[in-house]
Amino acid sequence: MPEFAAAFAFDVRAYVYLAISLGSALLSVIALTHCAVQKPDAFNAVGTLSKGAWLGILAVSLGLSVLFGLTSPGSGLIFTLVAIAAALVYLLDVRTGFKDLHGGGSSY
């Protein structure tokens, strides 16, 4: 019975790593797509890195997610977490700045 429990734990851990990796790749694609459609002048107005710098960071983030996260889940978890952090910084900081800049905030 303990052998079954150990095998089950390894299977669950592999699925959790896969879910984290897929989520990281999806988050990176969303951030990269949003960055690609923005005007370069908007980045200066928000007061952040240039569009090219963010495209590079997010492209590397997507590459880390796919290369380390999906090909070897578990062993590349640190790279997947770095990719998640980069995408979240863009989405939660820079994208929010764009919304404030364009007046896209809530009316409440």
C-alpha positions as CSV (number, residue, x, y, z in Angstrom):
1,M,0.0,0.0,0.0
2,P,2.7,2.6,0.7
3,E,4.2,2.0,-2.7
4,F,0.9,3.1,-4.3
5,A,0.8,6.2,-2.1
6,A,4.3,7.2,-3.2
7,A,3.5,6.6,-6.8
8,F,0.3,8.6,-6.5
9,A,2.2,11.5,-4.8
10,F,4.7,11.7,-7.7
11,D,1.8,11.7,-10.2
12,V,0.0,14.5,-8.5
13,R,3.2,16.5,-8.2
14,A,3.9,16.1,-11.9
15,Y,0.3,17.3,-12.7
16,V,0.7,20.3,-10.4
17,Y,4.1,21.2,-12.1
18,L,2.4,20.9,-15.5
19,A,-0.5,23.1,-14.5
20,I,2.0,25.8,-13.2
21,S,4.0,25.5,-16.4
22,L,0.9,25.9,-18.6
23,G,-0.3,28.8,-16.6
24,S,3.1,30.5,-16.8
25,A,3.1,30.1,-20.6
26,L,-0.4,31.4,-20.9
27,L,0.4,34.4,-18.7
28,S,3.5,35.1,-20.7
29,V,1.6,35.0,-24.0
30,I,-1.1,37.4,-22.7
31,A,1.5,39.8,-21.4
32,L,3.6,39.6,-24.6
33,T,0.5,40.1,-26.8
34,H,-0.6,43.1,-24.8
35,C,2.9,44.6,-25.0
36,A,3.2,44.1,-28.7
37,V,0.0,46.1,-29.5
38,Q,0.9,49.1,-27.4
39,K,2.3,52.3,-28.9
40,P,6.0,52.9,-28.1
41,D,5.3,56.4,-26.8
42,A,2.9,55.1,-24.2
43,F,5.8,53.3,-22.4
44,N,7.6,56.7,-22.0
45,A,4.4,58.3,-20.8
46,V,3.9,55.7,-18.1
47,G,7.5,56.1,-17.0
48,T,8.7,52.5,-17.4
49,L,11.2,50.6,-19.6
50,S,10.9,51.0,-23.4
51,K,8.7,48.8,-25.5
52,G,11.6,46.9,-26.9
53,A,12.9,46.2,-23.4
54,W,9.6,44.8,-22.3
55,L,9.2,42.8,-25.5
56,G,12.6,41.2,-24.8
57,I,11.8,40.5,-21.2
58,L,8.5,38.9,-22.0
59,A,9.9,36.9,-24.9
60,V,12.5,35.5,-22.6
61,S,9.8,34.9,-20.1
62,L,7.8,32.9,-22.6
63,G,10.9,31.0,-23.7
64,L,11.7,30.1,-20.1
65,S,8.1,28.9,-19.6
66,V,8.2,26.7,-22.6
67,L,11.7,25.5,-22.5
68,F,12.1,24.6,-18.9
69,G,8.5,24.4,-17.7
70,L,6.9,22.3,-20.3
71,T,9.8,20.1,-21.4
72,S,11.0,19.2,-17.9
73,P,8.4,20.1,-15.3
74,G,9.7,20.1,-11.8
75,S,13.4,20.6,-12.5
76,G,12.8,23.9,-14.2
77,L,10.4,25.2,-11.6
78,I,12.6,28.2,-10.6
79,F,12.7,29.4,-14.3
80,T,9.0,29.0,-14.5
81,L,8.6,31.1,-11.4
82,V,10.9,33.8,-12.8
83,A,8.7,33.9,-16.0
84,I,5.6,34.2,-13.9
85,A,7.1,37.1,-12.0
86,A,8.2,39.0,-15.1
87,A,4.7,38.6,-16.7
88,L,3.0,39.7,-13.5
89,V,5.1,42.8,-13.1
90,Y,4.2,43.8,-16.6
91,L,0.5,43.0,-16.3
92,L,0.0,44.5,-12.8
93,D,2.3,47.5,-13.1
94,V,2.7,48.6,-16.7
95,R,-0.7,47.6,-18.0
96,T,-2.3,49.3,-15.0
97,G,-0.4,52.4,-15.9
98,F,-1.7,52.3,-19.5
99,K,-5.3,52.0,-18.1
100,D,-4.7,55.0,-15.9
101,L,-3.1,56.9,-18.8
102,H,-6.1,56.3,-21.1
103,G,-8.7,56.9,-18.5
104,G,-9.8,53.2,-18.7
105,G,-10.3,53.0,-14.9
106,S,-13.6,52.2,-13.3
107,S,-16.2,54.9,-12.9
108,Y,-16.9,53.8,-9.3
